[in-house]
Structures are given as structure tokens and as C-alpha cells.
Amino acid sequence: MSVEVSLPNGMVVSCRQKHEVPLVQLEIQSYFGNGVQLRAGDTMFDVGANIGLFSLAAYQHCGRDLQIFAFEPVAAIFELLHANCERNTEQSHVNTF
């Protein structure tokens, strides 16, 4: 079973446990403040992407001009990753595995 959560950036994501999303969002914000550098036109690999919160944040950070390859090995979580990326990105920019 999944629930939907609205993110501060306006995106809506599906997840299994609603309470984890704000915690992960805080962690992701620290990535950009601690040296992660992504620019429009870059290609990114998100290995162990979980439900895709970092991929989505990076996509928005780059003005929706980022090629993403997101990998998640757990089938049930992969379904959420794929749905979240499909809902919130242009499909030509995101590949989920």
C-alpha cells in the first residue's frame, strides 16, 4: 500500500511511509549545501534510488534539464520510484531500472 505526499517544491510522490519523506528531504537539501554539484545538461546515476526523492530534487535543481539513470533493486520500491519519476519528469530525461 502506498500513500501520496506533497513536497515543498510542488511535486507529489508516492511512498510507503509518509513520515520518512520529510526526513529524507532534509538530508537531500544538505547534499547541495555540502558539495554536490549538478548543472543543467549533466547526466546523473542514482544507485539505490529508493522512491526517487534525490533524483527528483536534482531534476528540479537543474531546471528540468538533467539526464537521470535511477536504479532500485527492491521490486516494490522500484514501482514507487518509476511512478514518481513518471509523474514528475519528462520521460525522455529519466530512465529507471
Backbone as JSON Lines, residues from 0, in Angstrom:
{"i":0,"aa":"M","n":[0.84,-1.18,0.0],"ca":[0.0,0.0,0.0],"c":[0.89,1.24,0.0]}
{"i":1,"aa":"S","n":[0.51,2.24,-0.77],"ca":[1.28,3.48,-0.81],"c":[0.39,4.67,-0.48]}
{"i":2,"aa":"V","n":[1.04,5.73,-0.05],"ca":[0.35,7.0,0.23],"c":[1.03,8.09,-0.58]}
{"i":3,"aa":"E","n":[0.31,9.17,-0.83],"ca":[0.87,10.29,-1.57],"c":[1.26,11.41,-0.61]}
{"i":4,"aa":"V","n":[2.37,12.06,-0.92],"ca":[2.87,13.17,-0.12],"c":[3.19,14.33,-1.07]}
{"i":5,"aa":"S","n":[2.76,15.53,-0.71],"ca":[3.11,16.72,-1.47],"c":[4.42,17.28,-0.93]}
{"i":6,"aa":"L","n":[5.37,17.51,-1.82],"ca":[6.67,18.05,-1.44],"c":[6.62,19.58,-1.49]}
{"i":7,"aa":"P","n":[7.52,20.24,-0.77],"ca":[7.55,21.71,-0.78],"c":[7.76,22.3,-2.18]}
{"i":8,"aa":"N","n":[8.38,21.55,-3.08],"ca":[8.62,22.04,-4.44],"c":[7.41,21.85,-5.36]}
{"i":9,"aa":"G","n":[6.29,21.36,-4.82],"ca":[5.07,21.19,-5.61],"c":[4.88,19.81,-6.2]}
{"i":10,"aa":"M","n":[5.92,18.99,-6.17],"ca":[5.79,17.63,-6.68],"c":[4.99,16.78,-5.7]}
{"i":11,"aa":"V","n":[4.33,15.76,-6.22],"ca":[3.61,14.79,-5.4],"c":[4.28,13.45,-5.63]}
{"i":12,"aa":"V","n":[4.6,12.75,-4.52],"ca":[5.25,11.45,-4.64],"c":[4.46,10.4,-3.88]}
{"i":13,"aa":"S","n":[4.58,9.18,-4.34],"ca":[4.01,8.03,-3.64],"c":[5.1,7.4,-2.81]}
{"i":14,"aa":"C","n":[4.74,6.94,-1.61],"ca":[5.71,6.32,-0.72],"c":[4.99,5.28,0.13]}
{"i":15,"aa":"R","n":[5.76,4.52,0.88],"ca":[5.17,3.52,1.77],"c":[4.94,4.09,3.16]}
{"i":16,"aa":"Q","n":[5.84,4.97,3.62],"ca":[5.75,5.52,4.96],"c":[5.9,7.03,4.9]}
{"i":17,"aa":"K","n":[4.79,7.71,5.04],"ca":[4.72,9.16,4.88],"c":[5.7,9.91,5.78]}
{"i":18,"aa":"H","n":[5.94,9.42,6.97],"ca":[6.78,10.13,7.92],"c":[8.25,10.18,7.51]}
{"i":19,"aa":"E","n":[8.69,9.3,6.62],"ca":[10.09,9.28,6.21],"c":[10.42,10.36,5.18]}
{"i":20,"aa":"V","n":[9.43,10.79,4.42],"ca":[9.69,11.73,3.32],"c":[10.29,13.05,3.81]}
{"i":21,"aa":"P","n":[9.76,13.71,4.84],"ca":[10.39,14.97,5.29],"c":[11.83,14.77,5.78]}
{"i":22,"aa":"L","n":[12.12,13.64,6.41],"ca":[13.48,13.38,6.88],"c":[14.45,13.23,5.71]}
{"i":23,"aa":"V","n":[14.03,12.5,4.7],"ca":[14.88,12.31,3.53],"c":[15.05,13.64,2.79]}
{"i":24,"aa":"Q","n":[13.99,14.44,2.72],"ca":[14.07,15.75,2.07],"c":[15.11,16.64,2.75]}
{"i":25,"aa":"L","n":[15.16,16.63,4.07],"ca":[16.16,17.42,4.79],"c":[17.57,16.94,4.47]}
{"i":26,"aa":"E","n":[17.75,15.64,4.41],"ca":[19.06,15.09,4.08],"c":[19.48,15.5,2.67]}
{"i":27,"aa":"I","n":[18.56,15.44,1.73],"ca":[18.85,15.79,0.35],"c":[19.23,17.26,0.23]}
{"i":28,"aa":"Q","n":[18.56,18.14,0.95],"ca":[18.91,19.57,0.91],"c":[20.36,19.78,1.35]}
{"i":29,"aa":"S","n":[20.81,18.98,2.3],"ca":[22.19,19.13,2.77],"c":[23.19,18.69,1.7]}
{"i":30,"aa":"Y","n":[22.82,17.8,0.81],"ca":[23.74,17.37,-0.25],"c":[24.2,18.58,-1.08]}
{"i":31,"aa":"F","n":[23.24,19.4,-1.48],"ca":[23.56,20.54,-2.34],"c":[24.36,21.6,-1.59]}
{"i":32,"aa":"G","n":[24.21,21.66,-0.27],"ca":[24.97,22.6,0.52],"c":[26.35,22.09,0.91]}
{"i":33,"aa":"N","n":[26.6,20.8,0.66],"ca":[27.87,20.19,1.06],"c":[28.67,19.64,-0.11]}
{"i":34,"aa":"G","n":[28.57,20.3,-1.25],"ca":[29.48,19.96,-2.33],"c":[28.93,19.23,-3.52]}
{"i":35,"aa":"V","n":[27.72,18.71,-3.47],"ca":[27.16,18.06,-4.66],"c":[26.91,19.14,-5.7]}
{"i":36,"aa":"Q","n":[27.5,18.97,-6.86],"ca":[27.35,19.96,-7.92],"c":[26.74,19.31,-9.15]}
{"i":37,"aa":"L","n":[25.57,19.75,-9.5],"ca":[24.89,19.31,-10.73],"c":[24.47,20.54,-11.5]}
{"i":38,"aa":"R","n":[24.62,20.46,-12.8],"ca":[24.26,21.6,-13.66],"c":[23.35,21.12,-14.77]}
{"i":39,"aa":"A","n":[22.61,22.05,-15.32],"ca":[21.74,21.74,-16.45],"c":[22.57,21.06,-17.54]}
{"i":40,"aa":"G","n":[22.01,20.0,-18.11],"ca":[22.68,19.26,-19.17],"c":[23.52,18.09,-18.68]}
{"i":41,"aa":"D","n":[23.71,17.97,-17.36],"ca":[24.5,16.87,-16.8],"c":[23.76,15.54,-16.91]}
{"i":42,"aa":"T","n":[24.5,14.46,-16.69],"ca":[23.94,13.11,-16.57],"c":[24.25,12.62,-15.16]}
{"i":43,"aa":"M","n":[23.25,12.02,-14.51],"ca":[23.41,11.57,-13.13],"c":[22.97,10.12,-12.99]}
{"i":44,"aa":"F","n":[23.69,9.36,-12.18],"ca":[23.31,8.0,-11.84],"c":[22.92,7.99,-10.37]}
{"i":45,"aa":"D","n":[21.72,7.55,-10.08],"ca":[21.23,7.45,-8.7],"c":[21.08,5.96,-8.4]}
{"i":46,"aa":"V","n":[22.1,5.39,-7.77],"ca":[22.13,3.96,-7.5],"c":[21.61,3.72,-6.08]}
{"i":47,"aa":"G","n":[20.57,2.9,-5.98],"ca":[19.87,2.75,-4.7],"c":[18.93,3.93,-4.53]}
{"i":48,"aa":"A","n":[18.18,4.22,-5.57],"ca":[17.38,5.44,-5.66],"c":[16.18,5.48,-4.72]}
{"i":49,"aa":"N","n":[15.84,4.36,-4.13],"ca":[14.67,4.29,-3.26],"c":[13.46,4.77,-4.06]}
{"i":50,"aa":"I","n":[12.68,5.71,-3.54],"ca":[11.47,6.17,-4.25],"c":[11.75,7.35,-5.18]}
{"i":51,"aa":"G","n":[13.02,7.76,-5.28],"ca":[13.4,8.77,-6.25],"c":[13.48,10.2,-5.74]}
{"i":52,"aa":"L","n":[13.49,10.42,-4.45],"ca":[13.48,11.79,-3.94],"c":[14.72,12.58,-4.35]}
{"i":53,"aa":"F","n":[15.9,11.95,-4.31],"ca":[17.1,12.67,-4.75],"c":[17.06,12.93,-6.25]}
{"i":54,"aa":"S","n":[16.65,11.95,-7.02],"ca":[16.55,12.14,-8.47],"c":[15.62,13.31,-8.81]}
{"i":55,"aa":"L","n":[14.49,13.36,-8.14],"ca":[13.53,14.44,-8.39],"c":[14.07,15.8,-7.95]}
{"i":56,"aa":"A","n":[14.74,15.85,-6.81],"ca":[15.33,17.11,-6.34],"c":[16.41,17.58,-7.31]}
{"i":57,"aa":"A","n":[17.24,16.65,-7.78],"ca":[18.3,17.0,-8.72],"c":[17.71,17.48,-10.05]}
{"i":58,"aa":"Y","n":[16.66,16.82,-10.49],"ca":[15.98,17.19,-11.73],"c":[15.47,18.63,-11.65]}
{"i":59,"aa":"Q","n":[14.85,18.97,-10.54],"ca":[14.34,20.33,-10.37],"c":[15.5,21.31,-10.18]}
{"i":60,"aa":"H","n":[16.53,20.93,-9.44],"ca":[17.7,21.77,-9.21],"c":[18.35,22.19,-10.53]}
{"i":61,"aa":"C","n":[18.31,21.3,-11.51],"ca":[18.94,21.57,-12.82],"c":[17.95,22.15,-13.83]}
{"i":62,"aa":"G","n":[16.88,22.7,-13.35],"ca":[15.92,23.33,-14.26],"c":[15.27,22.36,-15.21]}
{"i":63,"aa":"R","n":[15.09,21.13,-14.75],"ca":[14.47,20.06,-15.53],"c":[15.29,19.69,-16.77]}
{"i":64,"aa":"D","n":[16.58,19.99,-16.74],"ca":[17.49,19.65,-17.83],"c":[18.6,18.77,-17.28]}
{"i":65,"aa":"L","n":[18.24,17.53,-16.95],"ca":[19.17,16.58,-16.36],"c":[18.79,15.19,-16.86]}
{"i":66,"aa":"Q","n":[19.76,14.45,-17.34],"ca":[19.54,13.07,-17.75],"c":[19.79,12.19,-16.54]}
{"i":67,"aa":"I","n":[18.79,11.41,-16.12],"ca":[18.89,10.61,-14.91],"c":[18.77,9.13,-15.23]}
{"i":68,"aa":"F","n":[19.66,8.35,-14.61],"ca":[19.57,6.89,-14.62],"c":[19.42,6.48,-13.16]}
{"i":69,"aa":"A","n":[18.21,6.07,-12.77],"ca":[17.91,5.74,-11.38],"c":[17.72,4.23,-11.24]}
{"i":70,"aa":"F","n":[18.43,3.64,-10.3],"ca":[18.42,2.2,-10.09],"c":[17.89,1.88,-8.69]}
{"i":71,"aa":"E","n":[16.96,0.93,-8.62],"ca":[16.44,0.46,-7.33],"c":[16.18,-1.03,-7.45]}
{"i":72,"aa":"P","n":[16.89,-1.87,-6.65],"ca":[16.76,-3.32,-6.78],"c":[15.53,-3.94,-6.12]}
{"i":73,"aa":"V","n":[14.9,-3.27,-5.18],"ca":[13.75,-3.85,-4.47],"c":[12.5,-3.59,-5.32]}
{"i":74,"aa":"A","n":[11.86,-4.64,-5.78],"ca":[10.76,-4.52,-6.75],"c":[9.64,-3.6,-6.28]}
{"i":75,"aa":"A","n":[9.19,-3.74,-5.05],"ca":[8.08,-2.91,-4.57],"c":[8.47,-1.44,-4.51]}
{"i":76,"aa":"I","n":[9.7,-1.16,-4.12],"ca":[10.18,0.23,-4.06],"c":[10.43,0.75,-5.47]}
{"i":77,"aa":"F","n":[10.94,-0.12,-6.35],"ca":[11.14,0.28,-7.74],"c":[9.84,0.78,-8.36]}
{"i":78,"aa":"E","n":[8.73,0.12,-8.07],"ca":[7.44,0.55,-8.62],"c":[7.11,1.98,-8.2]}
{"i":79,"aa":"L","n":[7.42,2.33,-6.96],"ca":[7.19,3.69,-6.48],"c":[8.15,4.67,-7.16]}
{"i":80,"aa":"L","n":[9.41,4.28,-7.29],"ca":[10.4,5.1,-8.0],"c":[9.92,5.4,-9.41]}
{"i":81,"aa":"H","n":[9.55,4.36,-10.11],"ca":[9.11,4.53,-11.5],"c":[7.88,5.43,-11.58]}
{"i":82,"aa":"A","n":[6.91,5.2,-10.72],"ca":[5.69,6.03,-10.72],"c":[6.01,7.49,-10.39]}
{"i":83,"aa":"N","n":[6.88,7.71,-9.42],"ca":[7.22,9.08,-9.04],"c":[7.95,9.82,-10.15]}
{"i":84,"aa":"C","n":[8.87,9.13,-10.81],"ca":[9.58,9.76,-11.92],"c":[8.66,10.0,-13.1]}
{"i":85,"aa":"E","n":[7.79,9.05,-13.37],"ca":[6.84,9.21,-14.47],"c":[5.9,10.39,-14.23]}
{"i":86,"aa":"R","n":[5.46,10.56,-13.0],"ca":[4.53,11.63,-12.63],"c":[5.17,13.02,-12.67]}
{"i":87,"aa":"N","n":[6.46,13.1,-12.32],"ca":[7.07,14.4,-12.06],"c":[8.17,14.84,-13.03]}
{"i":88,"aa":"T","n":[8.43,14.06,-14.08],"ca":[9.5,14.42,-15.01],"c":[9.06,14.19,-16.45]}
{"i":89,"aa":"E","n":[9.86,14.73,-17.35],"ca":[9.69,14.4,-18.76],"c":[10.37,13.05,-18.97]}
{"i":90,"aa":"Q","n":[9.66,12.12,-19.53],"ca":[10.18,10.75,-19.63],"c":[11.46,10.62,-20.44]}
{"i":91,"aa":"S","n":[11.72,11.54,-21.34],"ca":[12.95,11.43,-22.12],"c":[14.18,11.73,-21.27]}
{"i":92,"aa":"H","n":[13.99,12.28,-20.06],"ca":[15.12,12.64,-19.2],"c":[15.41,11.63,-18.11]}
{"i":93,"aa":"V","n":[14.49,10.71,-17.85],"ca":[14.66,9.81,-16.71],"c":[14.49,8.36,-17.15]}
{"i":94,"aa":"N","n":[15.45,7.55,-16.74],"ca":[15.42,6.11,-17.0],"c":[15.48,5.39,-15.67]}
{"i":95,"aa":"T","n":[14.53,4.5,-15.41],"ca":[14.53,3.78,-14.15],"c":[14.81,2.3,-14.41]}
{"i":96,"aa":"F","n":[15.59,1.72,-13.51],"ca":[15.98,0.32,-13.65],"c":[15.85,-0.39,-12.32]}
